[in-house]
Amino acid sequence: MLAAKRQILIAAPTITETTRSTDFPALPPPSVPNVLVVAFDLRAALACSEKFPEQVIKNEQKSTGLFLNYLRYDALILACAIRYDAILVTLEAPMSGAGS
């Protein structure tokens, strides 16, 4: 995507996840014109509460066994994708189709 000069949006909660890990070194987002860190703002918060209420997250936790906080961060990231009408690119199967 960088080589094709496509616009890349990175959700602000993703920055939190990628910079606080003790397993991997913190990497800042690429500092290039077509990479934009987008905020978890009011519209994203409303999308999150509509698409991912607590019961949806708890049901996902029961079915996957993943930690609730992990799933809550995923919901924040998905809400940013919804808010900015972006295509979410992920390798995480549990997130696939969650926003549909």
N, C-alpha and C positions, 0 to 999 in steps of 0.2 A: 504494500500500500504506500509505503514511503517512496519507493522508486517510481511509482505511477503518479506521485504527487496528489494522492487522494487525501481528502480531509479525514483526520483521525480524531475522534473524541475519546477522551479518557475521563471516566467518572471520578470526581474528587474522592469518593470512598475507596476507589481502587488505589489511589496514591497512599492512603492510610494502610491498606493491606500490604502493599509492596514495600513500604518503608519501615514497617515495625516488625517484620519477621526476624526471628532469631536463627532460622534455618538458612536464609539466603541473604546476601549483602543487599543493602538498600540501594536501589537504582532510581535516580530522578527520571522524570519523563523526558523524552527527547526534546531538545530545545530547537525546534525547527518550525517554520511558519505554518505548516499544515497540521500540526498537532496541537490540540486545544484541550485543556483540562476544563471540564464543565462542572458547574456547581450542583449540589443537591439543594435545590431551592424550593420555594413554595409549591410550584407546579409539580416538581418531582415528589415532594412530600405527599401531595394529594393523590398522585398516581400510585405511590407506594401504599397509602392507606386503602385505596380502592381495590387495587389488584392483589395486594399481599397483606391482608389483615392478619393479626396474630394467630388466628385459628388455622389459616392456610400454612403459615410457617411452622406451627406445631405439628400439623398433619404431615408436612414434608419431613420434619425431624423424625417422626415416628416411622415413616416409610423408608427413610434412608439411613437413619442412625447418626446423621451428621449433627454437630453441635449447633444449638440454637443461635449463638452469636455469629457463627459462620453463615448460617442461612439468612440472618438479618442483614449482614453486610451484602450478601448476594442480592437481597431484595432492594437495598439502596442502589446498587449498581444497575439492576434491571429497571428501576424506576427512573434513573437518569436516562437510560436508553429510550424508554417510553416517552419521557418528557421532551427529549430532543429529537424524537422521531428518527432514531438511529437504528442501524442494524447491529445487533449484539454479536460480536465474534468471541467465541469461547471454546475451550476444549473440555469444559466441565459438562458432562452429560446431564447431571441433575438440573442444570439451568436451561437446557435445550427445550424450547417451546413453553417455558414457564410464563412468558408474557402474553401468550396468545389467548 
